[in-house]
Amino acid sequence: MDTSLIENYENMTPEEKIAALEAFEMPEPTVDPQIGKLKTAVSRANSEAAEYKRQLREKQTEQERMQAEQEERAKAMQEQLAALQREKTISVYKASYLSLGYDEALAASSAEAITDGDMDTFFANQKVFLETQRQRLEAEALNKQPKPSASEVVNPQQIKEQDTANLLRAFGVTH
């Protein structure tokens, strides 16, 4: 607050200063005429823009509105078609992976990865599948091996005869 606006403020006692300050009314701030003109111009421009926009909307024909709606529907249909094509592609790939022996979850993950171009996930899934297949084949090989009997003793001559018989059978010659 500018105390120079109060007459003889410096020579007053503290009680007189308080009374003078309480009675003092602040003058209205002066507004720069340029700022007032600019505010008025901006306000007028905003009003005109809103009016032009309203007029444009009113002038838009029913045909233009229908065309805009049709374009929106076409866009929605395109998006839906793309989603359906993606789902179909994933379904076809999943069926192929299942026929190769993939389990359900791994087939679904691999199908999505290949459809989306996520090669890191695809190759990680491929590695899991190959490891599972390797373990399965090893287990099958162990199950197919003949179990040795505790009571039967096999001598080297019997092994040689059995190998010879297997070879002759393999070549189509019976002994």
C-alpha positions in Angstrom: 0.0 0.0 0.0 1.3 3.4 -0.9 1.1 5.7 2.1 2.1 8.7 0.1 -1.6 9.0 -0.9 -2.5 9.9 2.7 -1.7 13.5 3.6 0.8 14.2 6.3 1.1 10.4 7.1 4.7 10.7 8.3 3.9 13.3 11.0 0.9 11.4 12.5 0.9 9.5 15.7 0.3 5.7 15.6 -3.3 6.1 16.6 -3.9 8.7 13.9 -2.2 6.5 11.4 -4.5 3.6 12.3 -7.5 5.8 12.0 -6.3 7.2 8.7 -5.6 3.7 7.3 -9.1 2.5 8.4 -10.7 5.5 6.7 -8.6 5.3 3.5 -10.3 4.0 0.4 -8.2 2.5 -2.3 -8.6 4.2 -5.6 -9.8 2.0 -8.5 -6.8 0.7 -10.5 -6.5 2.3 -13.9 -6.7 -0.1 -16.8 -4.5 0.4 -19.7 -6.8 1.3 -22.6 -4.8 -1.1 -25.0 -5.5 -4.1 -22.7 -9.2 -3.3 -22.6 -9.3 -3.0 -26.4 -7.4 -6.3 -26.8 -9.8 -8.1 -24.4 -12.8 -6.8 -26.2 -11.3 -7.9 -29.6 -10.6 -11.4 -28.3 -14.1 -11.7 -26.8 -15.6 -10.5 -30.1 -13.5 -13.0 -32.1 -14.5 -15.9 -29.9 -18.2 -15.0 -30.2 -17.9 -14.7 -34.0 -16.1 -18.1 -34.3 -18.8 -19.7 -32.2 -21.5 -18.1 -34.3 -19.8 -19.3 -37.6 -19.5 -22.8 -36.2 -23.2 -22.8 -35.2 -24.2 -21.6 -38.7 -22.1 -24.2 -40.4 -23.7 -27.0 -38.4 -27.2 -25.6 -39.3 -26.2 -25.5 -43.0 -24.9 -29.0 -43.0 -27.5 -31.0 -45.0 -29.1 -34.2 -44.0 -27.2 -35.9 -46.7 -23.9 -34.8 -45.2 -25.0 -36.1 -41.8 -26.0 -39.4 -43.2 -22.7 -39.6 -45.1 -20.8 -39.0 -41.8 -22.8 -41.7 -40.0 -22.2 -44.1 -42.9 -18.4 -43.4 -42.7 -18.5 -44.1 -39.0 -20.3 -47.4 -39.5 -17.9 -48.4 -42.2 -14.9 -47.7 -40.0 -16.5 -49.7 -37.2 -17.1 -52.6 -39.6 -13.5 -52.5 -40.8 -12.2 -52.7 -37.2 -14.6 -55.6 -36.5 -13.5 -57.4 -39.7 -9.8 -57.0 -38.7 -10.5 -58.4 -35.3 -12.4 -61.4 -36.8 -9.6 -62.1 -39.3 -7.0 -62.0 -36.5 -9.1 -64.4 -34.4 -9.5 -66.8 -37.4 -5.8 -66.7 -38.1 -5.0 -67.5 -34.5 -7.5 -70.3 -34.6 -6.0 -71.9 -37.7 -2.5 -71.7 -36.4 -3.6 -73.1 -33.0 -5.2 -76.1 -34.8 -2.0 -76.7 -36.7 0.1 -76.6 -33.5 -2.3 -78.9 -31.8 -2.0 -81.4 -34.6 1.8 -81.3 -34.2 1.5 -82.3 -30.6 1.6 -79.0 -28.8 -0.4 -78.8 -25.6 -3.4 -76.4 -25.5 -1.8 -73.4 -23.8 1.4 -73.6 -25.7 -0.5 -73.9 -29.0 -2.6 -70.8 -28.2 0.5 -68.8 -27.1 2.4 -69.8 -30.2 -0.5 -69.0 -32.5 -0.9 -65.5 -31.0 2.9 -64.9 -31.2 3.2 -65.8 -34.8 0.0 -63.8 -35.7 1.4 -60.7 -33.9 4.9 -61.2 -35.2 6.3 -61.8 -31.7 9.2 -64.0 -32.8 10.9 -64.0 -29.3 7.8 -65.7 -27.8 7.4 -68.0 -30.8 11.0 -69.3 -30.5 10.7 -69.6 -26.7 7.6 -71.7 -27.2 9.3 -73.8 -29.9 12.1 -74.5 -27.4 9.7 -75.6 -24.8 7.9 -77.9 -27.3 11.1 -79.5 -28.5 12.3 -80.1 -24.9 9.0 -81.7 -24.1 9.2 -83.9 -27.2 12.7 -84.9 -26.3 11.7 -86.0 -22.8 8.7 -87.9 -24.2 10.8 -89.8 -26.7 13.4 -90.7 -24.1 10.6 -92.0 -21.8 9.1 -94.1 -24.7 12.6 -95.5 -25.5 13.1 -96.5 -21.9 9.6 -98.2 -21.8 10.3 -100.2 -25.0 13.6 -101.7 -23.7 13.2 -105.3 -22.6 13.4 -105.8 -18.9 16.0 -108.3 -17.9 14.7 -111.3 -16.1 16.3 -112.5 -12.9 16.0 -116.2 -13.7 17.1 -116.1 -17.4 20.8 -115.9 -18.1 21.8 -114.8 -21.6 25.1 -115.9 -23.0 27.1 -114.2 -25.8 26.2 -117.0 -28.3 22.5 -116.3 -27.8 23.0 -112.6 -28.3 24.9 -113.3 -31.6 22.2 -115.6 -32.8 19.4 -113.1 -32.0 21.3 -110.3 -33.8 21.7 -112.5 -36.9 18.1 -113.4 -36.9 17.1 -109.7 -36.6 19.4 -108.8 -39.5 18.0 -111.6 -41.7 14.5 -110.5 -40.9 15.4 -106.9 -41.7 16.7 -107.9 -45.1 13.6 -110.0 -45.8 15.4 -113.4 -45.5 13.9 -115.8 -43.0 16.1 -118.3 -41.3 
